[in-house]
C-alpha cells in the first residue's frame, strides 16, 4: 500500500478534507438507521488519512479507531481529533490496510476517498477484505474509482491559494489496470517562504464484478454497489459510474 510524506499530508489536510465532510452524513445516516447501528457505536476508519471523516463520527458520539500506513497523515489525524484522544473515544494506529489485525471489533468499517484503489492488486484487495472481515461485526462501506472514473485523471490541473500551490499531472489510457498522478506542490511556511514536495500516486482499476466475487468468497453475505446519496439502493451497472460506494454486510 502507498504511504505519503509530510508535505503531501499537510497539503491533503489543507486542500482535500472537504470530501470526508461531504460524504460523512450519508454514511452516518445509513448506519444509524440499522438495528446494529442503534446499539453498536464503534467505527474503524480504514486508511483514515488526516482524520476528517473520523472527526465527523466522533462529533456524533461514536468511538473511532483510525488506521493508516502514513505516519505524517496520522500526525494530522491526531491533531484534528486531539480533544477526543485523552478520553479514549479516538485512537489512531499505523498499519497497512491489507495486513492488519486488531483486538477490537467494530459495528462499521469505512474506507473512503478511493483509498482501496491504492492497493496494488487483487491479492492485496482480497487480503484487505479478509482483515476487515475479522474485525467487523456487521457493515463495511468503501468507495472505489471505476475505469470510467479514472479517465478524469488524464489531465493537468493547477490549484493555488495563499497556503499551498499544486500542479497535478494525471495519466490513464482507459484500458490498463493502473492510473498515475504526479503531484508537485509548494507549501507556505511561517516565514513566508515555500517548501516544495512531490508525490506520485497510483490507483488500481478493479473490475466491480471481481470485487463483489472476492467479498462474497471471503464470507460477506450481502454486497451491492450504490451512490453516496442513496446507500440503500443498489446500482444496476456500477461500471457506468465514475465512483461507486460498496455496501457490504455479514
Backbone as a ProteinNet text record, in pm:
[ID]
protein_1_A
[PRIMARY]
XXXXXXXXXXXXXXXXXXXXXXXXXXXXXXXXXXXXXXXXXXXXXXXXXXXXXXXXXXXXXXXXXXXXXXXXXXXXXXXXXXXXXXXXXXXXXXXXXXXXXXXXXXXXXXXXXXXXXXXXXXXXXXXXXXXXXXXXXXXXXXXXXXXXXXXXXXXXXXXXXXXXXXXXXXXXXXXXXXXXXXXXXXXXXXXXXXXXXXXXXXXXXXXXXXXXXXXXXXXXXXXXXXXXXXXXXXXXXXXXXXXXXXXXXX
[TERTIARY]
85.4	0	88.2	39.1	114.6	107.2	218	221	271.2	232.3	259.4	344.7	424.1	519	457.3	542.9	497.6	434.9	499.1	446.4	310.4	296.5	168.3	60.6	97.1	-0.2	-53.8	34.3	-12.6	-102.3	-61.4	-144.2	-279.7	-280.3	-404.7	-495.4	-438	-516.2	-575.9	-500.4	-545.4	-645.4	-626.1	-698.7	-806.1	-787.7	-872.6	-954.4	-976.1	-1055	-1205.3	-1243.4	-1385.1	-1465.4	-1401.5	-1472.4	-1527.9	-1446.7	-1490.1	-1611.4	-1607.5	-1719.6	-1845.3	-1827	-1941.3	-2013	-1937	-1998.9	-2033.6	-1969.5	-1991.1	-2138.6	-2218.7	-2358.9	-2437.8	-2406.8	-2478.1	-2445.4	-2317.8	-2277.4	-2332.4	-2326	-2382	-2530.7	-2605.4	-2750	-2781	-2706.4	-2730.1	-2706.2	-2591.7	-2556.9	-2648.6	-2678	-2762	-2902.4	-2947.9	-3082.6	-3089.8	-2976.5	-2976.1	-2989.8	-3043.7	-3052.5	-2915.8	-2813.3	-2679.3	-2628.6	-2653.8	-2605.5	-2668.5	-2783.8	-2850.6	-2793.8	-2715.6	-2660.2	-2508.1	-2446.3	-2300.6	-2238.7	-2190.1	-2138.6	-1985.8	-1931.3	-1786.2	-1752.1	-1652.8	-1618.3	-1468.5	-1432.8	-1294.6	-1287	-1206.3	-1183.5	-1053.8	-1069.3	-956.3	-896.4	-765.2	-699.2	-757	-745.9	-816.3	-758.1	-638.6	-580.7	-559.9	-600.8	-580.5	-698.7	-788.2	-885.7	-1014.2	-1043.5	-1162.5	-1292	-1293.9	-1412.7	-1428.9	-1318.5	-1323.1	-1382.7	-1342.6	-1393.5	-1544.5	-1595.4	-1740	-1814.8	-1761.7	-1823.7	-1801.9	-1684.3	-1655.8	-1750.1	-1779.2	-1870	-2010.8	-2045.2	-2176.7	-2174.5	-2062.1	-2054.1	-2004.2	-1955	-1904.4	-1762.1	-1728.6	-1590.9	-1526.6	-1410.1	-1347.5	-1200.9	-1162.7	-1021.6	-985.8	-883.5	-833.2	-706.3	-696.1	-579	-524.8	-394.6	-331.5	-185.5	-130.5	9.3	103.8	55.3	140.1	149.4	269.9	290.2	256.5	293.6	254.2	103.1	32.2	-113.8	-169.3	-117.3	-164.8	-132.7	-21.4	12	-100.1	-145.6	-252.9	-386.1	-409.5	-533	-539.6	-428.8	-427.4	-445.4	-388.6	-407.6	-554.5	-614.6	-754.1	-851.7	-816.1	-904.8	-851	-766.7	-695.7	-789.2	-902.4	-990.6	-1055	-1050.2	-1112.8	-1012.1	-883.8	-782.5	-767.6	-766.7	-743.4	-851.8	-975.4	-1086.3	-1089.5	-1012.7	-1014.4	-1123.1	-1197.3	-1301.9	-1241	-1118.6	-1048.8	-911.2	-867.7	-731.7	-687.9	-558.8	-505.6	-385.1	-384.9	-288	-221.6	-90.6	-18.4	-14.7	-69.3	-70.8	-110.5	-84.5	-119.1	-260.8	-342.2	-482	-497.8	-396.7	-406.2	-342.1	-283.1	-218.1	-228.8	-343.5	-358.2	-446.3	-431.2	-518.2	-537.3	-658.2	-692.3	-772.2	-759.4	-837.4	-981.3	-1002.6	-1135.3	-1220.9	-1352.7	-1447.9	-1537	-1579.4	-1648	-1780.8	-1879.1	-2006.9	-1997.6	-1913.3	-1896.9	-1750.1	-1705.3	-1573.4	-1595.5	-1526.6	-1539.3	-1401.2	-1397.9	-1275.6	-1318	-1271.4	-1325.8	-1217.1	-1265.1	-1180.5	-1092.1	-1154.2	-1090.2	-960.5	-954.3	-832	-794.5	-892.7	-861	-816.8	-839.9	-778	-626.7	-575.6	-431.3	-363.3	-441.2	-382.6	-332.2	-223	-150.9	-215.1	-294.6	-352.4	-469.1	-529.5	-645.1	-610.4	-488.5	-447.8	-443.9	-391.2	-386.6	-527.5	-614.8	-752.6	-824.1	-807	-870	-815.8	-686	-626.8	-688	-710.4	-778.9	-917.7	-992.3	-1127.8	-1126	-1025.9	-1014.1	-985	-895.8	-864.6	-987.2	-1061.3	-1181.9	-1286	-1301	-1399.5	-1374.9	-1248.2	-1213.1	-1244.6	-1246.4	-1270.4	-1411.9	-1490.7	-1623.9	-1730.1	-1827.9	-1945.8	-2068.3	-2050.7	-2170.4	-2148.2	-2106.5	-2106.6	-1967.1	-1948.8	-1825.8	-1869.3	-1833	-1867.6	-1740.6	-1717	-1598.1	-1631.1	-1550.9	-1573.3	-1454.5	-1483.3	-1381	-1402.2	-1293.2	-1297.3	-1311.5	-1401	-1411.7	-1316.4	-1305.7	-1225.7	-1281	-1410.1	-1472.7	-1431.1	-1432.2	-1394.8	-1248.5	-1163.8	-1020.5	-981.2	-1068.2	-1037.1	-1021.2	-1082.7	-1069	-928.5	-849.4	-710.7	-623.3	-665.1	-580.5	-587.1	-527.5	-533	-423.8	-424.8	-331.7	-413.9	-388.1	-462.3	-366	-398.2	-321.9	-417.7	-378.4	-463.1	-374.7	-418.3	-334	-418.2	-368.2	-420.4	-302.3	-329.1	-220.4	-129.8	-184.2	-108.8	-43.2	-102.4	-48.1	-77.6	21.4	9.4	34.7	-51.3	-30.5	-44.4	43.6	37.8	19.4	-93.3	-129.2	-133.4	-54.3	-49.1	-89.7	-201.2	-252.7	-236.7	-225.6	-206.3	-291.3	-383	-458.1	-506.7	-481.1	-515.7	-656.4	-725.7	-862.3	-874.3	-762.6	-766.1	-683.9	-572.1	-481	-534.1	-462.4	-506.9	-448.5	-379	-314.7	-323.4	-367.6	-367.3	-267.9	-202.2	-98	-126.2	-85.5	-90.5	34	99.8	215.6	176.3	198.7	161.3	287.8	306.3	413.3	350	398.4	334.5	434.3	384.3	461.9	376.7	429.9	359.2	419	334.3	380.3	425.2	543.8	599.5	567.3	580.7	551.8	634.5	755.6	840.7	808	703.8	661.5	724.2	826.7	887.3	802.1	836.7	760	848.7	790.9	858.8	800.1	887.3	843.8	828.9	726.7	713.3	666.6	692.2	643.9	590.1	484.7	427.6	370.7	399.7	341	245	121.6	13.2	-43.9	-81.6	-148.1	-283.9	-372	-498.1	-498.3	-532.5	-553.2	-698.7	-719.5	-855.3	-903.8	-998.9	-1055.4	-1187.9	-1210.8	-1340.4	-1442.3	-1554.6	-1653.3	-1707.6	-1719.1	-1765.4	-1669.2	-1538.7	-1439.7	-1433.8	-1456.8	-1462.3	-1573.8	-1690.1	-1804.1	-1775.1	-1719.1	-1687.5	-1589.7	-1488.6	-1389.5	-1453.1	-1539.9	-1606.5	-1692.8	-1770.5	-1855.6	-1772.4	-1661	-1574.2	-1510.1	-1481.1	-1423.7	-1525.6	-1655.3	-1757.3	-1867	-1855.1	-1960.4	-2088.2	-2201.7	-2328.4	-2397.4	-2386.7	-2456.8	-2358.5	-2356.7	-2267.5	-2345	-2345.8	-2401.9	-2332.9	-2352.3	-2290.1	-2398.1	-2361.2	-2459.7	-2393	-2475.1	-2427.6	-2432.4	-2345.2	-2338.6	-2470.1	-2541.5	-2666.4	-2778.2	-2761.4	-2865.1	-2798.3	-2746.3	-2671.7	-2761.8	-2891.4	-2983.2	-3021.5	-2994.6	-3043	-2928.8	-2930.3	-2824.4	-2827.5	-2710	-2696.4	-2703.8	-2765	-2771.7	-2637.3	-2564.8	-2437.3	-2334.1	-2262.8	-2167.3	-2054.2	-2020.7	-1910.8	-1944.3	-2070.8	-2110.2	-2094.7	-2065.4	-2043.5	-1895.8	-1867.2	-1727.2	-1671.9	-1753.3	-1718.7	-1837.5	-1813	-1919.9	-1887.7	-1993.4	-1978.3	-2024	-1943.6	-1971.2	-2024.8	-2145.6	-2211.6	-2212	-2148.3	-2122.3	-2169.5	-2227.3	-2268.9	-2254.5	-2245.9	-2233.8	-2371
-119.8	0	123.8	229.3	353.2	425.6	490.1	578.7	714	819.6	953	1032.9	1124	1201.5	1322.3	1395.9	1507.1	1619	1655.5	1764.5	1733.3	1613.6	1574.7	1566.1	1514.6	1503.2	1640.1	1738.8	1872.3	1930.2	1912.3	1960.6	1891.1	1761.9	1685.1	1741.3	1768.9	1821.2	1957.5	2038.9	2173.2	2175.7	2088.5	2104.1	1998.9	1877.9	1767.4	1704.1	1777.7	1724.9	1741.2	1823.5	1850.6	1728.2	1635.2	1515.2	1438	1423.8	1350	1415.9	1546.7	1616.9	1609.9	1598.6	1590.9	1457	1347.9	1215.9	1159.2	1208.5	1151.8	1147.3	1253.4	1246.6	1133	1100.6	991.9	857.3	836.7	710.8	702.1	812.3	817	782.2	844.5	821	676.1	620.9	481.8	387.5	402	309.1	328.1	452.9	479.8	423.7	405	353.4	201.3	133.8	-12.2	-54	-172.9	-220.2	-225.2	-268.4	-274	-133.6	-40.3	95.9	167	121.7	183.4	138	29.6	-19	-30.7	-38.1	-56.5	67.9	158.7	286.8	286.1	191.4	182.3	173.2	251.6	265.4	243.5	169.2	164.8	244.1	350.3	431.4	382.3	300	234.6	327.2	348.6	448.9	586.7	621.7	738.4	871	870.6	996.5	1092	1216.1	1316.9	1327.4	1230.2	1213.2	1292.2	1353.4	1438.3	1356.7	1240.7	1155.6	1105.9	1067.1	1022	1128.5	1252.7	1361.7	1376.7	1358.9	1368	1265.6	1144.6	1041.4	1069.4	1115.8	1148.3	1255.5	1352.9	1461.1	1410.1	1294.3	1234.5	1131.2	1121.5	1034	894	865.8	733.1	715	592.1	553	522.6	583.8	569.6	531.6	429	394.9	424.7	505.4	534.1	456.1	401.1	321.9	374.6	397.1	445.5	403.6	388.2	348.9	467.2	586.8	706.3	772.8	778.2	846.3	995.3	1067	1207.8	1228.3	1141.3	1150.8	1133	1036	1010.6	1126.3	1194.1	1312.2	1416	1445.2	1543	1489.2	1358	1299.4	1317.9	1294.3	1311.4	1457.9	1547.4	1689.8	1728.9	1680.5	1716.6	1657.7	1542.3	1475.1	1485.9	1583	1591.5	1585.4	1653.7	1661.5	1527.7	1431.7	1302	1194.1	1225.1	1124.3	1092.7	1194.1	1172.4	1087.2	1103.8	1026.6	883.3	855.1	721.8	702.2	808	796.5	775.5	824	809.5	749.1	673.4	619.8	609.3	626.9	619.1	526.2	435.1	325.9	323.6	302.9	289.8	143.6	114.3	-22.9	-19.3	-130.8	-147.5	-202.3	-143	-184.1	-327.9	-382.4	-519.1	-621.9	-573.8	-665.5	-605.9	-622.2	-569.6	-662.6	-652.4	-723	-634.9	-638.5	-559.6	-646.9	-619	-692.8	-643.6	-516.9	-457.3	-498.6	-502.7	-532.1	-409.9	-389.1	-266	-295.8	-211.5	-225.7	-186.3	-85.4	-35.4	-13.1	-60.3	-27	57	169.6	256.7	281.6	299.6	340.6	425.7	550.5	645.4	715.3	796.9	873.3	780.5	675.7	572.9	520.2	510.8	464.3	323	236.8	98.1	81.9	182.3	181.2	191.6	233.4	247.8	116.1	10.7	-122.4	-170.5	-245.5	-268.8	-369.8	-464.1	-565.3	-634.2	-731.2	-800.4	-882.8	-935.5	-1013	-925.2	-803.9	-711.5	-669.1	-648.8	-610.1	-721.8	-843.3	-956.3	-969.3	-950.7	-955.9	-849.9	-732.2	-625.9	-671.4	-730.1	-777.5	-880.2	-966.3	-1068	-1003.7	-904.2	-833.8	-763.3	-697.3	-626.1	-724.9	-836.7	-936.2	-980.7	-995.9	-1044.7	-942.8	-814.3	-712.9	-654.5	-695.5	-638.9	-721.6	-650.6	-716.1	-695.2	-624.4	-602.8	-545.1	-416.4	-344.9	-297.8	-292.2	-242.5	-158	-31.1	60.2	126.2	116.3	179.2	224.6	315.8	363.5	328.6	316.8	286.5	373.8	415.1	471	356.7	370	274	314.7	231.1	268.9	397.5	406.1	527.1	649.4	635.3	745.5	783.1	684.3	711.2	787.9	791.6	869.7	1017.8	1061.8	1203.5	1236.5	1132.3	1155.7	1201.8	1177	1202.6	1350.2	1433.9	1577.4	1649.3	1778.8	1865	1968	1979.8	2073.8	2158.8	2285.5	2377.6	2438.4	2435.1	2489.4	2567.3	2684.9	2768.9	2853	2868.1	2966.6	3017.9	3088.7	3150.4	3048.2	2929.5	2831.7	2721.6	2687.8	2575.3	2592.6	2557.7	2554.4	2411.2	2356.7	2221.5	2216.8	2139.5	2107	1956.5	1914.5	1773.3	1726.3	1622.4	1565.2	1419	1385.9	1250.6	1177.6	1044.8	961.3	835.3	816.7	692	671.5	552.8	526	469.4	446.9	396.6	246.3	176.1	31.8	-45.9	7.8	-65.4	-69.2	-142.3	-161.1	-59.6	39.8	135.3	276.5	369	511.8	581.1	683.8	752.2	901.1	962.6	1107	1154	1253.9	1313.6	1450.7	1472.1	1597.5	1670.2	1789.7	1878.2	1994.1	2021.2	2123.6	2213.6	2328.4	2423.8	2468.2	2449.1	2481.7	2606.6	2699.1	2822.8	2796	2842.4	2827.9	2951.8	2942.6	3058.6	3182.2	3161.5	3276	3336	3283.6	3336	3267.3	3184.9	3108.2	2984.3	2912.5	2794.4	2670.1	2559.4	2430.5	2344	2286.6	2205.7	2059.6	1991.4	1847.7	1784.9	1655.8	1578.8	1445.7	1400.6	1270.6	1210.4	1083.1	1010.2	906.5	913.1	832.6	745.5	622.2	538.7	493.1	462.9	393.2	266.1	155.1	31.4	24.2	-7.6	-20.5	-163	-178	-309.3	-327.1	-448	-479.9	-500.3	-431.5	-438.2	-580.4	-654.3	-793.1	-875.2	-856	-931.2	-884.1	-755.4	-703.2	-772.6	-780.9	-846	-993.6	-1061.4	-1204	-1226.2	-1140.9	-1155.6	-1135.8	-1037.3	-1012.7	-1130.9	-1183.9	-1298.6	-1420.9	-1437.1	-1551.9	-1545.8	-1426.2	-1409.6	-1446.5	-1427.8	-1465.9	-1364.8	-1246.1	-1145.8	-1198.6	-1167.1	-1222.2	-1134.2	-1004.1	-911.2	-810.1	-794.1	-699.4	-631.7	-497.9	-426.3	-291.2	-230.1	-101.5	6.7	126.6	233.9	369.2	470.7	609.2	658.8	751.6	800.5	864.3	927.2	995.4	898.2	769.7	670	534.4	514.3	391.4	269.3	288.7	176.1	113.5	183.6	138.1	85.3	-43.8	-99.6	-42.6	-27.7	15.6	-104	-84	-191.2	-215.4	-109.4	-122.3	-28.7	-73.8	13.7	63	-11.9	29.2	156.8	192.7	315.5	439.4	419	529.6	566.9	689.8	728.3	680.7	688.8	641.6	566.5	451.9	375.7	351.2	340.9	301.2	156.2	74.7	-66.3	-87	-140.6	-161.8	-311.5	-349.2	-489.3	-518.8	-635.3	-672.7	-822.8	-860.9	-1001.9	-1068.4
0	0	0	-62.1	-66.6	67.8	104.6	220.7	172.2	241.6	190	286.5	229.5	305.9	374.4	446.4	529.6	447.5	335.4	254.7	196.9	140.7	83.4	191.3	309.8	418.2	459.2	467.1	502.7	393.1	267.1	156.9	156.1	180.8	187.1	295.3	411.3	523	489.3	417.8	385	269.1	168.7	42.8	17.3	67.7	24.2	135.6	242.8	353.7	332.2	235.9	214.2	172.3	102.2	57.6	177.3	281.6	400.5	465.1	477.3	540.3	454	322.8	231.9	241.6	250.5	245.4	382.7	488.6	621.9	662.5	639.5	682.6	617.9	492.3	425.3	490.1	522	585	726.4	798.8	933.9	934.4	845.4	841.3	806	710.5	670.7	787.3	851.8	960	1080.6	1116.2	1233.3	1217.5	1093.9	1068.3	1077.8	1090.2	1100.5	1246.6	1273.8	1412.9	1481.4	1407.6	1466.9	1497.9	1406.1	1425.6	1543	1586.3	1700.2	1833.4	1831.3	1958.5	1958.5	1839.6	1831.5	1770.8	1852.7	1804.6	1803.6	1728.6	1713	1565.4	1524.8	1383.7	1365.6	1261.7	1214.9	1086.2	1088.1	968.5	905	803.1	737.5	632	638.4	554.8	589.8	715	769.3	723.6	662.6	618.5	734	717.3	821.4	918	914.1	1021.2	1012.1	899.9	894.2	896.7	833.1	842.9	985.8	1048.2	1187.2	1278	1257.5	1341.2	1325.4	1204.1	1182.8	1267.5	1279.1	1361.9	1509.9	1545.6	1685.2	1737.1	1654.7	1694.7	1724	1667.3	1689.9	1802.3	1874	1989.9	1964.2	1843.8	1812.7	1865.9	1898.1	1925.5	1790.9	1760.1	1628.7	1644.3	1572.1	1555.4	1410.8	1389.9	1256.4	1230.3	1110.6	1073.6	941.8	936.2	813.2	813.2	693.6	680.9	693.4	667	661.9	798.9	854.2	982.5	974.7	867.9	859.9	853.9	782.5	781.1	922.3	994.4	1129.8	1223.3	1200	1280	1271.1	1149.9	1133	1184.7	1170.5	1223.5	1374.6	1442.5	1588.4	1626.8	1548.3	1575.5	1556	1450	1421.5	1522.4	1580.5	1676.9	1819.2	1845	1973.2	2093	2088.1	2203.7	2238.2	2144.1	2168.6	2208.8	2204.6	2230.5	2379.1	2463.1	2605.6	2669.3	2623.7	2680.6	2630.4	2525.1	2466.2	2363.2	2333	2230.6	2093	2071.6	1943.3	1965.4	1867.3	1864.8	1720.2	1696.5	1560.5	1559.7	1462.4	1456.7	1319.9	1317.9	1191.2	1149.8	1033.9	981.8	836.2	767.7	626.3	616.1	532.5	519.3	471.1	406.1	355.5	449.2	558.9	653.6	793.8	858.4	993.3	1076.1	1205.6	1299	1421.3	1477.1	1594.3	1690.5	1818.9	1917.8	1924.2	1891	1898.6	1779	1801	1693.7	1672.4	1546.7	1509.3	1440.3	1469.8	1401.8	1256.4	1227.9	1091.4	1062.7	947.9	894.4	769.8	760.7	644.2	584.6	454.9	386.2	267.2	264.4	167.3	87	-6.6	-99.6	-182	-236.5	-319.8	-260.6	-126.7	-61.4	-104	-124.1	-156.8	-301.9	-386.7	-519.9	-511.2	-396.2	-379.6	-343.2	-326.3	-310.9	-446.4	-444.1	-568.9	-663	-611.4	-699.9	-630.2	-700.4	-645.8	-522.7	-516.3	-399.1	-274.8	-289.6	-176.2	-135.9	-234.6	-205.3	-129.2	-173.5	-103.7	38.2	54.6	187.8	278.7	223.8	298.2	340.7	247.1	277.6	391.5	391.8	497	632.3	632.6	757.8	813.2	724.4	767.7	820.6	753.7	796	939.8	975.3	1109.2	1219.2	1186.6	1290.2	1283.4	1185.5	1166.7	1237.5	1293.9	1349.5	1262	1150.6	1070	932.6	924	797.1	756.6	624.9	563.7	444.4	444.8	335	285.2	154.3	96.1	-45	-96.2	-232.2	-320.8	-449.3	-548.7	-672.6	-732.7	-867.4	-966.7	-1062	-1171	-1284.1	-1384.3	-1502.3	-1563.8	-1569.1	-1623.7	-1541.7	-1411.7	-1325.9	-1335.9	-1357.2	-1364.7	-1490.4	-1588.2	-1708.5	-1676	-1567.3	-1530.9	-1480.3	-1451.2	-1408.1	-1524.4	-1646.2	-1762.7	-1800.3	-1714.7	-1738.8	-1660.2	-1670.2	-1597.1	-1520.9	-1389.9	-1307.8	-1225.8	-1213.6	-1130	-1029	-902.7	-796.8	-700.6	-661.1	-575.6	-481.5	-359.8	-265.5	-183.7	-76.5	-0.9	67.6	99	177.4	95.5	-18.5	-94.7	-243.2	-323.3	-469.8	-513.2	-599.4	-650	-802	-862.2	-1004.6	-1013.9	-1070.3	-1075	-1220.1	-1250.1	-1384.6	-1377.7	-1443.3	-1437.5	-1569.6	-1559.5	-1678.5	-1665.9	-1759.2	-1766.4	-1908	-1962.2	-2102	-2118.8	-2007.6	-2015	-2025	-2042.9	-2062.7	-1960.1	-1918.4	-1831.3	-1687.7	-1602.9	-1465.3	-1368.3	-1418.5	-1329.4	-1385.3	-1301.4	-1334.8	-1242.5	-1295.3	-1219.5	-1213.7	-1103.9	-1094.8	-1019.1	-1075.1	-1010.2	-958.5	-830.8	-765.8	-723.1	-774.6	-731.8	-657.6	-537.7	-457.4	-386.5	-345.2	-267.1	-149	-27.5	95.2	158.1	194.6	256.5	399.5	435.1	568.9	652.4	785.9	871.4	837.6	782.9	748.4	611.2	545.1	416.2	297.2	319.9	211.7	183.8	75.5	37.1	38	81.8	81.2	-30	-111.1	-225.1	-183.3	-240.3	-220.8	-351.6	-364.9	-479.6	-431.1	-494.4	-461.9	-589.4	-612.2	-723.9	-668	-712.1	-657	-768.2	-734.9	-834	-783.2	-873.7	-847.4	-929.8	-869.1	-941.5	-986.5	-1111.9	-1166.4	-1142.6	-1054	-1023.6	-1097	-1143.6	-1203.5	-1091.6	-1099.6	-992.6	-973.7	-1082.2	-1070.6	-984.9	-1005.7	-929.1	-784.3	-762.1	-625.5	-547.9	-608.9	-543	-518	-617.2	-601.4	-486.5	-475.1	-369	-231.9	-218.2	-90.9	-49.1	-143.3	-112.4	-79.1	-148.3	-124.4	13.6	60.9	194.8	302.6	273.3	370	392.6	334.1	346.9	281	341.1	294.3	190.2	206.7	117.3	62.1	-70.9	-137	-249.7	-248.9	-363.2	-377.4	-493.1	-526.2	-525.8	-478.6	-466.5	-486.9	-500.8	-498.3	-354.8	-321.6	-183.9	-140.7	-233.4	-197.5	-160.3	-196.3	-167.4	-146.7	-27.4	1.1	15.8	16	30.3	-103	-213.4	-343.6	-429.7	-465.8	-550	-691.3	-749.9	-888.2	-981.3	-1096.8	-1195.5	-1262.7	-1294	-1364.9	-1302.6	-1201.1	-1132.9	-1221.5	-1326.3	-1414.2	-1491.7	-1497.9	-1566.8	-1479	-1351.8	-1259.2	-1256.5	-1219.3	-1200.9	-1068.7	-966.9	-832.3	-776.4	-715	-653.7	-505.8	-426.6	-288.5	-276.1	-212.8	-198	-56.6	-47	80.6	110	218.2	247.6	390.1	410.6	546	566.9	694.6	729.8	737.4
[MASK]
++++++++++++++++++++++++++++++++++++++++++++++++++++++++++++++++++++++++++++++++++++++++++++++++++++++++++++++++++++++++++++++++++++++++++++++++++++++++++++++++++++++++++++++++++++++++++++++++++++++++++++++++++++++++++++++++++++++++++++++++++++++++++

